[in-house]
Amino acid sequence: MIRFNDVSKRYPNGHQGLSHVNLHLVPGEMCFLTGHSGAGKSTLLRLIALIEGATQGQIIVGGQNLSRLRRRRIPYYRRGIGVIFQNHKLLFDRTIFDNVALPLVIAGHGHQEIARRVRAALDNVGLLGKEKLFPITLSGGEQQRVGIARAVVNRPAVLLADEPTGNLDPDLSREIMHLFERFHQVGVTVLIASHDLDLIRGMQHRILSLKEGQLVGDTATGAAL
């Protein structure tokens, strides 16, 4: 599903975000990405989401070589990728329903289809019945759930999360991680960047470790973390 072949990312200011990374995630796999701040976790996720492009190497997602993807095809590619951010990136002047519906509106779905999918996504994250509320009225954990619902409303094959529990207490963090496991169990490929080693080690999934842009650990191969 996701393959990196000798991938490097160098920014215009000279910073080396990633260096010669090789990895492979099979369809439906759930995997954690860890490392210190600035190790390259966000860069790796942004390359998969095509928010940025690699400087070197090949990235293959769902059989598509991202370096060969034409610009006009990028929005269609991104519909198959759900992205969740630590700070939620919600629209606070819009209702919960409107926040979750946004990807479907952009994709041109009809009103009935949008309503059906939004309610199903909110039901999946335990927020059905709150669609008319505004994000400011929700707790931090509930706001993160809205972000997850928005990320999965398009039924993506790949779900990426960048420090999704960074601002949550341990109990809420575990609840959010179990939500990701539910999507993994129905065949979604899930890749989560997190610095919370205690939490992710208890989840019993593969862990990739980055250090200064290099992949230095992979529990699937027994490489050191």
Residue frames as qw, qx, qy, qz and C-alpha x, y, z in Angstrom:
[[0.000, 0.885, 0.465, 0.000, 0.00, 0.00, 0.00],
 [0.032, -0.984, 0.175, 0.019, 2.79, 2.45, 0.95],
 [0.890, -0.017, 0.081, 0.448, 6.36, 2.01, -0.22],
 [0.028, -0.954, 0.247, 0.166, 9.36, 4.34, 0.12],
 [0.904, 0.186, 0.087, 0.376, 12.35, 3.52, -2.10],
 [0.586, -0.035, -0.014, 0.810, 15.49, 5.48, -1.09],
 [0.000, 0.864, 0.374, 0.336, 13.42, 8.61, -0.32],
 [0.430, -0.221, -0.241, 0.841, 15.07, 11.86, 0.75],
 [0.031, 0.896, 0.387, 0.215, 13.61, 15.31, 1.36],
 [0.475, -0.162, -0.111, 0.858, 15.79, 18.42, 1.44],
 [0.058, 0.885, 0.421, -0.192, 14.19, 21.80, 2.08],
 [0.439, 0.798, 0.051, 0.411, 15.22, 25.03, 0.31],
 [0.275, -0.900, 0.268, -0.207, 16.87, 26.31, 3.51],
 [0.338, 0.543, -0.754, 0.151, 19.21, 23.29, 3.45],
 [0.555, -0.285, 0.634, -0.458, 17.50, 21.29, 6.20],
 [0.337, 0.133, -0.893, -0.265, 17.51, 17.55, 5.49],
 [0.680, -0.210, 0.168, -0.682, 14.04, 16.35, 6.46],
 [0.949, -0.046, 0.289, -0.114, 14.52, 12.72, 5.41],
 [0.081, 0.680, -0.690, -0.235, 17.59, 10.77, 4.25],
 [0.366, 0.272, -0.862, -0.221, 17.45, 7.57, 2.16],
 [0.553, -0.064, 0.603, -0.571, 14.33, 6.12, 3.80],
 [0.418, 0.056, -0.816, -0.396, 13.13, 2.67, 2.72],
 [0.353, 0.038, 0.747, -0.563, 9.92, 1.18, 4.12],
 [0.353, -0.123, -0.738, -0.561, 6.87, -0.85, 3.11],
 [0.418, 0.067, 0.604, -0.675, 3.41, -0.94, 4.68],
 [0.009, 0.198, 0.920, 0.338, 1.04, -3.62, 3.42],
 [0.371, -0.388, -0.347, -0.769, -2.65, -2.83, 2.78],
 [0.701, -0.546, -0.352, -0.295, -4.64, -2.67, 6.00],
 [0.661, -0.057, -0.479, 0.575, -1.58, -2.42, 8.25],
 [0.314, -0.931, -0.093, -0.161, -1.53, -0.21, 11.37],
 [0.741, 0.120, -0.201, 0.629, 1.84, 1.27, 12.17],
 [0.306, -0.924, -0.110, 0.202, 3.32, 3.91, 14.48],
 [0.582, 0.553, -0.103, 0.588, 6.05, 6.40, 13.59],
 [0.533, -0.819, -0.122, 0.171, 8.13, 7.77, 16.42],
 [0.639, 0.253, -0.062, 0.723, 11.22, 9.90, 17.02],
 [0.282, -0.468, -0.286, 0.787, 12.32, 13.15, 18.63],
 [0.270, 0.871, 0.244, -0.330, 10.92, 16.53, 17.56],
 [0.221, 0.817, -0.392, -0.362, 12.38, 17.31, 14.14],
 [0.543, -0.249, 0.783, 0.173, 13.24, 13.66, 13.40],
 [0.133, 0.170, -0.690, -0.691, 11.20, 13.72, 10.19],
 [0.235, 0.339, 0.885, -0.216, 7.84, 12.26, 11.27],
 [0.357, 0.703, 0.301, -0.536, 5.72, 15.11, 9.91],
 [0.172, 0.571, -0.551, -0.583, 7.82, 15.30, 6.75],
 [0.091, -0.034, 0.974, 0.205, 7.20, 11.62, 6.02],
 [0.278, 0.538, 0.742, -0.287, 3.44, 12.00, 6.47],
 [0.261, 0.742, 0.008, -0.617, 3.35, 15.16, 4.33],
 [0.058, 0.388, -0.759, -0.520, 5.13, 13.32, 1.52],
 [0.161, 0.244, 0.955, 0.048, 2.51, 10.55, 1.57],
 [0.221, 0.719, 0.540, -0.378, -0.30, 13.14, 1.52],
 [0.491, 0.438, 0.365, 0.659, 1.47, 14.99, -1.32],
 [0.170, -0.958, -0.159, 0.171, 1.49, 18.19, 0.70],
 [0.102, -0.801, 0.500, 0.313, 5.18, 18.18, -0.23],
 [0.882, 0.422, -0.200, -0.062, 7.25, 16.33, -2.81],
 [0.847, -0.361, 0.204, 0.331, 10.33, 14.17, -2.29],
 [0.053, 0.840, -0.423, -0.335, 13.73, 15.44, -3.42],
 [0.225, 0.429, -0.854, -0.189, 14.96, 11.93, -4.23],
 [0.169, 0.001, 0.970, -0.175, 13.58, 8.41, -4.51],
 [0.387, -0.229, -0.644, -0.619, 10.17, 6.91, -5.20],
 [0.338, 0.048, 0.662, -0.667, 7.00, 6.89, -3.10],
 [0.336, -0.144, -0.788, -0.496, 4.37, 4.38, -4.19],
 [0.339, 0.086, 0.609, -0.712, 0.89, 4.58, -2.60],
 [0.679, 0.379, 0.493, -0.391, -1.83, 2.20, -3.74],
 [0.724, 0.291, 0.515, 0.355, 0.16, 1.40, -6.85],
 [0.310, 0.924, 0.131, 0.183, 0.60, 5.06, -7.82],
 [0.645, -0.005, -0.078, 0.760, 4.09, 6.54, -8.20],
 [0.107, -0.870, -0.335, 0.346, 3.64, 9.95, -6.59],
 [0.276, -0.511, 0.319, 0.749, 6.52, 11.53, -8.53],
 [0.116, 0.093, 0.732, 0.665, 4.69, 10.76, -11.77],
 [0.078, 0.665, 0.720, -0.180, 1.26, 11.92, -10.65],
 [0.195, 0.473, 0.302, 0.804, 0.07, 14.81, -12.78],
 [0.003, -0.032, 0.369, -0.929, -0.87, 17.98, -10.94],
 [0.538, -0.138, -0.199, -0.807, -4.52, 17.79, -11.99],
 [0.734, -0.162, -0.645, -0.134, -4.74, 14.27, -10.50],
 [0.237, 0.184, -0.670, 0.679, -3.46, 15.27, -7.06],
 [0.472, -0.178, 0.267, -0.821, -6.89, 16.33, -5.66],
 [0.868, -0.017, -0.313, -0.386, -8.35, 12.94, -6.70],
 [0.618, 0.181, -0.684, 0.343, -5.41, 11.13, -5.10],
 [0.009, -0.246, 0.550, -0.798, -5.90, 13.05, -1.84],
 [0.701, -0.226, -0.076, -0.673, -9.52, 11.90, -1.60],
 [0.891, -0.055, -0.450, -0.021, -8.12, 8.46, -0.76],
 [0.504, 0.113, -0.531, 0.672, -5.95, 9.85, 2.06],
 [0.432, -0.828, -0.297, -0.198, -7.41, 10.93, 5.39],
 [0.456, 0.317, -0.394, 0.732, -5.20, 13.29, 7.44],
 [0.523, -0.784, -0.332, -0.038, -5.61, 14.14, 11.14],
 [0.326, 0.585, -0.313, 0.674, -3.63, 16.94, 12.78],
 [0.394, -0.205, -0.660, 0.606, -2.71, 17.53, 16.42],
 [0.048, 0.221, 0.265, -0.937, -4.41, 20.95, 16.49],
 [0.418, 0.491, 0.712, -0.277, -7.58, 19.64, 14.77],
 [0.068, -0.095, 0.450, 0.885, -7.68, 22.46, 12.13],
 [0.113, 0.605, 0.787, -0.036, -11.43, 22.80, 12.58],
 [0.015, 0.429, 0.251, 0.868, -13.48, 25.74, 11.28],
 [0.127, -0.273, -0.708, 0.639, -14.82, 27.32, 14.45],
 [0.336, 0.241, 0.060, -0.909, -17.43, 29.41, 12.64],
 [0.601, 0.063, -0.603, -0.521, -19.02, 26.25, 11.18],
 [0.827, -0.306, 0.221, -0.416, -21.06, 23.54, 12.85],
 [0.526, -0.324, 0.784, 0.066, -19.72, 20.05, 13.51],
 [0.737, 0.455, 0.498, -0.039, -21.82, 18.83, 10.56],
 [0.454, 0.885, -0.086, -0.059, -20.32, 21.43, 8.21],
 [0.205, -0.735, 0.640, 0.091, -16.77, 20.65, 9.37],
 [0.603, -0.096, 0.789, 0.067, -17.16, 16.95, 8.67],
 [0.659, 0.613, 0.426, -0.086, -19.04, 17.54, 5.41],
 [0.066, 0.843, -0.284, -0.453, -16.35, 19.79, 3.90],
 [0.241, -0.330, 0.810, 0.421, -14.42, 17.06, 2.00],
 [0.386, 0.411, 0.822, 0.075, -17.68, 15.75, 0.54],
 [0.258, 0.873, 0.217, -0.352, -18.80, 19.22, -0.53],
 [0.049, -0.700, 0.522, 0.485, -15.45, 19.77, -2.26],
 [0.280, -0.086, 0.909, 0.298, -15.80, 16.38, -3.98],
 [0.356, 0.064, -0.401, -0.842, -19.24, 17.40, -5.31],
 [0.094, -0.243, -0.963, 0.067, -21.48, 14.87, -3.55],
 [0.312, -0.535, -0.453, -0.641, -25.23, 15.49, -3.32],
 [0.344, -0.512, 0.318, -0.720, -26.98, 16.71, -0.18],
 [0.908, -0.257, -0.020, -0.331, -28.55, 13.37, 0.74],
 [0.871, 0.179, -0.343, 0.303, -25.26, 11.49, 0.30],
 [0.201, 0.513, -0.427, 0.717, -23.43, 14.11, 2.36],
 [0.579, -0.474, 0.218, -0.627, -25.98, 13.91, 5.18],
 [0.976, -0.114, -0.139, -0.123, -25.83, 10.12, 5.24],
 [0.759, 0.281, -0.370, 0.457, -22.03, 9.93, 5.24],
 [0.005, 0.569, -0.376, 0.731, -21.55, 12.71, 7.81],
 [0.723, -0.434, 0.171, -0.509, -23.92, 11.06, 10.28],
 [0.976, 0.010, -0.201, 0.079, -22.25, 7.70, 9.75],
 [0.540, 0.430, -0.399, 0.604, -18.80, 9.24, 10.37],
 [0.264, -0.546, 0.338, -0.720, -20.01, 11.02, 13.51],
 [0.908, -0.280, -0.016, -0.311, -21.60, 7.80, 14.72],
 [0.865, 0.213, -0.347, 0.293, -18.26, 6.01, 14.25],
 [0.371, 0.331, -0.442, 0.747, -16.52, 8.48, 16.57],
 [0.327, -0.463, -0.724, 0.394, -19.33, 8.68, 19.14],
 [0.042, -0.249, -0.129, 0.959, -20.58, 12.17, 18.29],
 [0.117, -0.420, -0.716, -0.545, -23.90, 11.46, 16.58],
 [0.295, -0.779, -0.549, 0.061, -26.42, 13.98, 17.87],
 [0.359, -0.690, -0.046, 0.627, -23.89, 16.81, 18.19],
 [0.527, 0.316, 0.456, 0.643, -23.79, 17.78, 14.52],
 [0.050, 0.872, 0.322, 0.364, -25.54, 21.12, 15.10],
 [0.532, -0.780, -0.029, 0.328, -23.07, 22.25, 17.77],
 [0.377, 0.869, -0.278, 0.161, -20.01, 24.42, 17.14],
 [0.766, 0.194, -0.483, 0.377, -16.46, 23.15, 17.86],
 [0.036, 0.514, -0.426, 0.743, -15.88, 25.70, 20.64],
 [0.708, -0.396, 0.135, -0.569, -18.54, 23.92, 22.74],
 [0.964, 0.010, -0.267, -0.003, -16.66, 20.59, 22.63],
 [0.660, -0.651, 0.322, 0.191, -13.82, 19.27, 24.77],
 [0.040, 0.684, -0.643, -0.343, -10.36, 18.76, 23.29],
 [0.359, -0.070, 0.926, 0.088, -10.97, 15.04, 22.92],
 [0.514, 0.600, 0.576, -0.210, -14.30, 15.65, 21.18],
 [0.295, 0.840, -0.212, -0.405, -12.70, 18.16, 18.82],
 [0.118, -0.456, 0.833, 0.291, -10.13, 15.55, 17.89],
 [0.464, 0.259, 0.845, -0.059, -12.95, 13.10, 17.19],
 [0.466, 0.786, 0.195, -0.356, -14.49, 15.65, 14.82],
 [0.114, 0.727, -0.570, -0.364, -11.14, 15.82, 13.03],
 [0.299, -0.139, 0.936, 0.124, -11.11, 12.03, 12.73],
 [0.515, 0.539, 0.626, -0.228, -14.69, 11.98, 11.41],
 [0.366, 0.833, -0.124, -0.395, -13.75, 14.55, 8.77],
 [0.047, -0.572, 0.767, 0.288, -10.71, 12.47, 7.79],
 [0.270, 0.012, 0.960, 0.069, -12.71, 9.25, 7.30],
 [0.521, 0.500, 0.377, -0.580, -15.93, 10.66, 5.79],
 [0.504, 0.601, -0.421, -0.456, -14.50, 10.12, 2.28],
 [0.975, -0.055, 0.206, -0.064, -13.83, 6.45, 3.16],
 [0.245, 0.797, -0.546, -0.081, -10.07, 6.73, 2.54],
 [0.933, 0.102, -0.333, 0.090, -7.86, 3.71, 2.01],
 [0.600, 0.118, -0.401, 0.682, -5.07, 5.39, 4.01],
 [0.379, -0.889, -0.205, -0.153, -5.39, 7.28, 7.31],
 [0.552, 0.287, -0.332, 0.709, -2.49, 9.47, 8.48],
 [0.443, -0.860, -0.241, -0.084, -2.34, 11.09, 11.91],
 [0.455, 0.482, -0.332, 0.672, 0.31, 13.57, 13.09],
 [0.150, 0.047, -0.640, 0.752, 0.59, 13.52, 16.92],
 [0.382, -0.479, -0.518, -0.597, -3.20, 13.10, 17.29],
 [0.650, -0.618, -0.440, 0.044, -3.04, 12.69, 21.08],
 [0.500, 0.272, -0.288, 0.771, -0.35, 15.29, 21.83],
 [0.152, -0.368, 0.195, -0.896, -2.72, 17.61, 23.72],
 [0.752, -0.355, -0.306, -0.464, -4.85, 14.95, 25.42],
 [0.486, -0.537, 0.603, -0.336, -4.63, 13.25, 28.81],
 [0.075, -0.280, 0.951, 0.110, -3.66, 9.54, 28.96],
 [0.455, 0.311, 0.784, -0.287, -7.24, 8.21, 29.15],
 [0.524, 0.721, 0.106, -0.440, -8.42, 10.27, 26.19],
 [0.145, 0.628, -0.681, -0.349, -5.27, 9.34, 24.28],
 [0.258, -0.057, 0.964, 0.020, -6.05, 5.65, 24.65],
 [0.514, 0.546, 0.549, -0.369, -9.65, 6.24, 23.52],
 [0.409, 0.762, -0.233, -0.446, -8.45, 8.03, 20.37],
 [0.009, 0.457, -0.859, -0.229, -5.95, 5.26, 19.61],
 [0.400, 0.174, 0.889, -0.142, -8.68, 2.63, 19.96],
 [0.533, 0.682, 0.196, -0.460, -10.72, 4.58, 17.42],
 [0.277, 0.660, -0.598, -0.361, -7.84, 4.24, 14.97],
 [0.222, -0.170, 0.960, 0.008, -7.75, 0.51, 15.68],
 [0.565, 0.447, 0.591, -0.363, -11.42, 0.26, 14.69],
 [0.526, 0.739, -0.168, -0.386, -10.65, 1.73, 11.26],
 [0.035, 0.524, -0.838, -0.151, -7.63, -0.57, 10.93],
 [0.439, 0.033, 0.875, -0.201, -9.88, -3.56, 11.67],
 [0.639, 0.598, 0.404, -0.266, -12.08, -2.76, 8.65],
 [0.786, 0.330, 0.332, 0.404, -9.08, -2.65, 6.29],
 [0.167, 0.976, -0.057, 0.127, -7.87, 0.96, 6.40],
 [0.736, 0.164, -0.253, 0.606, -4.08, 1.41, 6.32],
 [0.349, -0.926, -0.114, -0.089, -3.23, 3.54, 9.38],
 [0.655, 0.199, -0.255, 0.683, 0.05, 5.40, 10.02],
 [0.374, -0.900, -0.199, -0.102, 0.30, 7.46, 13.21],
 [0.437, 0.463, -0.384, 0.668, 3.17, 9.74, 14.24],
 [0.612, -0.750, -0.136, -0.211, 3.53, 9.87, 18.02],
 [0.244, 0.593, -0.605, 0.471, 6.21, 10.60, 20.59],
 [0.655, -0.422, 0.364, -0.511, 4.30, 8.74, 23.34],
 [0.378, 0.333, -0.862, -0.055, 6.31, 5.51, 23.43],
 [0.232, -0.024, 0.844, -0.483, 4.56, 4.15, 26.53],
 [0.640, 0.350, 0.268, -0.629, 1.18, 4.43, 24.80],
 [0.675, 0.494, -0.381, -0.394, 2.18, 3.01, 21.42],
 [0.157, 0.349, -0.920, 0.088, 4.23, 0.13, 22.83],
 [0.386, 0.081, 0.776, -0.492, 1.11, -1.05, 24.60],
 [0.650, 0.420, 0.007, -0.633, -0.84, -1.12, 21.32],
 [0.682, -0.084, 0.714, 0.135, 1.06, -4.13, 19.92],
 [0.674, 0.718, 0.173, -0.006, 1.50, -2.74, 16.42],
 [0.750, 0.247, 0.062, 0.610, 4.58, -2.15, 14.28],
 [0.222, -0.922, -0.024, 0.315, 6.75, 0.83, 15.29],
 [0.666, 0.504, 0.036, 0.549, 9.06, 2.72, 12.93],
 [0.453, -0.772, -0.087, 0.437, 11.65, 5.00, 14.54],
 [0.507, 0.746, 0.043, 0.430, 13.22, 8.05, 12.91],
 [0.538, -0.675, -0.001, 0.504, 16.33, 9.92, 14.01],
 [0.117, -0.630, 0.317, 0.700, 17.62, 13.00, 12.19],
 [0.564, 0.524, -0.243, -0.590, 15.67, 12.02, 9.09],
 [0.348, 0.318, -0.867, -0.160, 16.88, 8.43, 8.96],
 [0.874, -0.248, -0.171, -0.383, 14.90, 5.27, 9.66],
 [0.099, 0.543, -0.768, 0.324, 16.81, 3.70, 12.55],
 [0.262, -0.053, 0.886, -0.379, 14.30, 1.21, 13.95],
 [0.639, 0.026, -0.402, -0.655, 11.54, -1.12, 12.76],
 [0.557, -0.243, 0.688, -0.396, 9.92, -3.63, 15.11],
 [0.895, 0.318, 0.047, -0.308, 8.75, -5.68, 12.09],
 [0.734, 0.513, -0.416, 0.158, 12.38, -6.51, 11.23],
 [0.825, -0.434, -0.206, 0.297, 13.76, -6.51, 14.76],
 [0.446, 0.495, -0.134, 0.733, 15.91, -3.45, 14.06],
 [0.365, -0.282, -0.525, 0.715, 16.85, -1.44, 17.14],
 [0.091, -0.867, -0.387, -0.299, 14.56, 1.30, 18.43]]
